[in-house]
């Protein structure tokens, strides 16, 4: 059972005497006078109920109990130093746990998150990163409950509540997707209104509800949805089979699926783009999150330079 009468200073005093085996030299090392040091050692021995040193006029020696106590005292002091260092590092965002929410989207985050985490891992190897897949609304709820500290999400101009900080990482326009034999394939571009009577293949409404709402808002019609799938590659496969058309961010073109034709939207006055955003709680933003956002902005800046050709 922990004895509250034994303090860290007692351990430091004891270790100094045990290492020097001389009270005067130990007192000089500790920058205190010898009488108070001798008094503290006697108090420690009385509290423990053992003799830690054998003393005579010529020498100071550790007893068997003193040898055992020295090993334990050194271990405790080392643990205390380690704890202090970890606390200081945590305050600087150098250690700890970072829980990140993300939307699993080959068109929104698949190329961004690995780049960010690679740089962050190299810079902060002692921080454990834990990823949790969830949609935007789930991320906002998890941020409120502090189940995650930061999130990556895809959004179609959805307002983020003011209690959250957010930054747009990228904006990608939507394109029409169809099979090579579809009538749209021979056209240079497609208008949203021309899709009114087309059968659509979309990702599940849970993940694409913003897109449905955006189409209705912009065009005044609800998409005729024939199939809903959970995976974008399955979606592209069904489109390639000419079972319907779809709308996808232009970044999906990098998937290089055979039998797929992409056509830009010709509606100049209609803005239909998907935003990849990073979100966090404004209140009590931790050093971990601050440092992570620094890395996000840095990686984003490098990607923009690569895109524009700026060295």
C-alpha atoms as one frame of an Amber mdcrd trajectory, in Angstrom:
protein
   0.000   0.000   0.000   1.262   3.467  -0.915   2.736   5.385   2.031   2.007
   9.085   1.597   4.885   9.950   3.914   7.367   8.809   1.243   7.833  11.556
  -1.336   9.856  11.803  -4.515  12.391  14.030  -2.770  13.071  11.223  -0.311
  13.860   8.906  -3.206  16.156  11.458  -4.847  17.965  12.109  -1.565  18.361
   8.408  -0.937  19.686   7.697  -4.448  22.223  10.520  -4.154  23.615   9.121
  -0.888  23.520   5.559  -2.245  25.489   6.561  -5.341  28.042   8.692  -3.469
  28.168   6.616  -0.254  29.096   9.886   1.392  26.635  12.321   2.966  28.719
  15.467   2.388  29.292  14.747  -1.319  25.622  13.791  -1.746  24.558  17.056
  -0.088  26.788  19.035  -2.465  25.319  17.139  -5.436  21.808  17.987  -4.260
  22.726  21.597  -3.427  21.521  21.273   0.155  23.232  21.251   3.534  24.333
  17.940   5.065  22.259  18.079   8.301  18.870  18.364   6.503  19.929  15.528
   4.172  20.847  13.260   7.093  17.545  14.156   8.733  15.552  13.272   5.593
  17.308   9.906   5.281  16.585   9.080   8.950  12.937  10.084   8.408  12.759
   7.797   5.368  14.222   4.882   7.332  11.741   5.460  10.160   8.831   5.524
   7.697   9.987   2.303   6.024  10.926   0.639   9.298  14.308  -0.511   7.944
  17.918   0.621   7.960  19.047   1.626   4.503  22.659   2.436   5.374  25.338
   1.122   7.704  27.188   4.142   9.064  30.406   4.529  10.988  33.015   7.236
  11.327  34.883   6.048   8.238  32.310   4.845   5.694  28.706   4.571   4.586
  27.451   1.270   3.153  24.112   0.119   1.810  22.333  -2.601   3.758  20.650
  -5.471   1.933  17.353  -3.606   2.278  19.092  -0.508   0.943  20.287  -2.386
  -2.151  16.747  -3.544  -2.911  15.324  -0.087  -2.270  17.932   1.502  -4.562
  16.827  -0.661  -7.489  13.176   0.246  -6.910  13.886   3.931  -6.310  15.855
   4.197  -9.565  13.033   2.463 -11.457  10.410   4.808  -9.941  12.398   7.943
 -10.700  12.965   6.755 -14.261   9.226   6.165 -14.673   8.478   9.625 -13.306
  10.910  11.198 -15.781   9.344   9.171 -18.577   5.856  10.279 -17.540   6.910
  13.924 -17.418   8.465  13.663 -20.871   5.328  12.054 -22.319   3.124  14.743
 -20.789   5.323  17.463 -22.271   5.345  15.711 -25.646   1.572  15.286 -25.505
   1.209  19.006 -24.883   3.209  19.570 -28.060   1.191  17.015 -30.047   4.110
  14.582 -30.275   2.479  11.553 -28.621  -1.017  10.229 -28.020  -3.925   8.853
 -30.022  -5.530  10.525 -33.027  -8.921   9.132 -34.068  -9.874  10.078 -37.620
 -13.218   9.621 -39.327 -13.235   9.209 -43.091 -15.638   8.539 -45.926 -14.601
   5.539 -48.006 -14.707   7.072 -51.460 -12.385   6.402 -54.348 -13.388   9.796
 -55.709 -12.994  11.858 -52.555 -10.423  10.668 -50.045  -8.527   7.617 -51.318
  -5.693   9.659 -52.785  -5.617  12.311 -50.071  -5.649  10.386 -46.795  -2.676
   8.097 -47.607  -0.570  11.114 -48.636  -1.445  12.987 -45.435  -0.885   9.989
 -43.160   2.464   9.177 -44.777   3.820  12.638 -43.947   2.182  12.705 -40.513
   3.549   9.272 -39.581   7.053  10.300 -40.589   6.837  13.491 -38.556   5.007
  12.109 -35.492   5.909   8.396 -35.232   4.824   8.187 -31.561   1.212   9.177
 -32.323  -1.114   6.227 -32.886  -3.588   6.962 -35.695  -6.910   5.097 -35.674
  -9.213   5.351 -38.713 -13.003   4.952 -38.550 -15.155   4.808 -41.676 -18.267
   7.007 -41.459 -20.291   9.511 -43.461 -20.349  13.260 -42.833 -23.288  13.340
 -40.403 -21.837  10.403 -38.492 -18.527  12.229 -38.293 -20.147  15.371 -36.907
 -21.916  13.335 -34.225 -18.678  11.498 -33.393 -16.834  14.816 -33.129 -19.467
  16.123 -30.727 -19.101  13.044 -28.546 -15.299  13.212 -28.902 -15.167   9.720
 -30.361 -13.020  11.138 -33.143 -10.877  14.283 -33.244 -10.840  15.034 -36.957
 -12.668  13.809 -40.044 -12.446  13.667 -43.833 -15.776  13.820 -45.630 -17.348
  14.436 -49.034 -20.039  17.083 -49.276 -22.055  18.929 -51.910 -21.929  22.477
 -50.531 -23.452  21.331 -47.255 -23.171  23.905 -44.493 -21.039  22.694 -41.579
 -22.430  23.835 -38.175 -20.456  26.705 -36.680 -19.318  24.603 -33.725 -17.025
  22.775 -36.139 -14.013  24.056 -37.971 -13.703  22.938 -41.579 -11.533  23.450
 -44.627 -12.189  22.423 -48.213  -9.349  20.244 -49.449 -10.531  19.881 -53.033
 -13.491  20.639 -55.296 -14.273  18.235 -58.107 -16.991  18.742 -60.764 -19.458
  15.969 -61.540 -19.531  14.252 -64.913 -22.121  12.040 -66.603 -21.177   8.364
 -66.897 -22.592   6.004 -69.504 -21.786   2.953 -71.641 -20.125   3.379 -75.077
 -23.330   2.301 -76.839 -25.488   4.849 -75.006 -26.709   7.823 -77.060 -24.882
  10.238 -74.727 -21.534   8.656 -75.638 -21.494  10.382 -79.028 -22.147  13.812
 -77.506 -19.314  16.131 -76.374 -21.244  17.043 -73.207 -24.523  16.320 -71.388
 -27.032  18.564 -69.649 -28.629  17.576 -66.366 -32.102  18.137 -67.811 -31.422
  15.560 -70.534 -31.097  12.938 -67.775 -34.678  13.344 -66.509 -35.996  10.089
 -67.944 -32.775   8.092 -67.734 -32.489   5.119 -65.348 -29.832   5.929 -62.763
 -27.371   3.738 -60.923 -26.222   5.374 -57.720 -24.419   4.528 -54.551 -26.660
   3.844 -51.583 -28.819   6.772 -50.554 -27.123   6.885 -47.150 -23.860   7.887
 -48.823 -25.283   9.942 -51.705 -28.322  11.709 -50.217 -26.596  15.077 -50.732
 -26.300  14.327 -54.439 -29.976  13.406 -54.763 -31.016  16.571 -52.966 -28.655
  18.685 -55.060 -30.064  17.351 -58.359 -33.619  18.004 -57.198 -32.657  21.498
 -56.065 -30.912  22.400 -59.318 -33.127  20.670 -61.859 -36.455  20.190 -60.182
 -36.623  16.431 -60.763 -35.899  13.369 -58.675 -33.503  10.877 -60.307 -35.103
   7.668 -61.588 -33.009   5.239 -59.544 -32.960   1.664 -60.827 -30.069   0.300
 -58.775 -28.301   1.297 -55.575 -24.924  -0.224 -54.784 -22.378   0.190 -51.999
 -19.231   0.130 -54.130 -18.252   2.532 -56.897 -16.588  -0.208 -58.937 -19.822
  -2.176 -58.950 -21.597   1.016 -60.028 -19.221   1.437 -62.961 -19.624  -2.202
 -63.892 -23.420  -1.846 -64.106 -23.071   1.328 -66.163 -20.649  -0.475 -68.491
 -23.343  -3.131 -68.940 -25.655  -0.312 -70.144 -28.097  -0.871 -67.283 -28.255
   2.841 -66.573 -26.320   6.099 -66.326 -24.810   7.841 -63.331 -23.224  11.033
 -62.092 -19.797  10.861 -60.489 -17.038  13.271 -59.521 -14.545  13.700 -62.352
 -11.864  12.147 -60.137 -13.539   8.771 -60.809 -12.012   8.917 -64.279  -8.705
   7.816 -62.753 -10.217   4.377 -62.060  -9.806   3.482 -65.763 -12.765   1.115
 -65.909 -13.213  -0.422 -69.375 -16.476   0.149 -71.209 -17.154   3.508 -69.538
 -17.597   6.906 -71.189 -17.351  10.137 -69.179 -18.964  13.319 -70.434 -18.771
  16.772 -68.819 -21.955  18.532 -67.799 -22.888  21.327 -70.180 -24.952  23.307
 -67.644 -22.742  26.368 -67.324 -25.052  28.081 -64.845 -25.389  24.995 -62.631
 -22.725  24.289 -60.042 -22.632  20.624 -59.140 -19.323  19.789 -57.500 -18.286
  17.571 -54.621 -16.108  19.013 -51.901 -13.685  16.989 -49.841 -13.538  18.663
 -46.447 -11.570  18.144 -43.257 -13.589  18.872 -40.098 -12.800  19.197 -36.389
 -14.262  20.628 -33.183 -13.526  24.338 -32.803 -13.750  24.143 -29.020 -10.681
  22.883 -27.189  -8.727  21.994 -30.309  -5.832  19.833 -29.127  -2.166  20.127
 -30.110  -2.549  16.757 -31.854  -5.258  18.143 -34.123  -3.370  21.392 -34.656
  -0.277  19.544 -35.832  -2.356  17.213 -37.989  -4.013  20.178 -39.721  -0.581
  21.661 -40.374   0.332  18.463 -42.232  -2.976  18.453 -44.144  -2.399  22.023
 -45.348   1.188  21.249 -46.245   0.261  18.190 -48.310  -2.559  20.129 -49.950
  -0.128  22.888 -50.888   2.279  20.362 -52.417  -0.543  18.768 -54.429  -1.579
  22.154 -55.782   1.999  22.912 -56.815   2.224  19.573 -58.612  -1.099  20.202
 -60.371  -0.149  23.678 -61.543   3.404  22.697 -62.410   4.932  25.156 -59.938
   8.264  23.959 -58.539
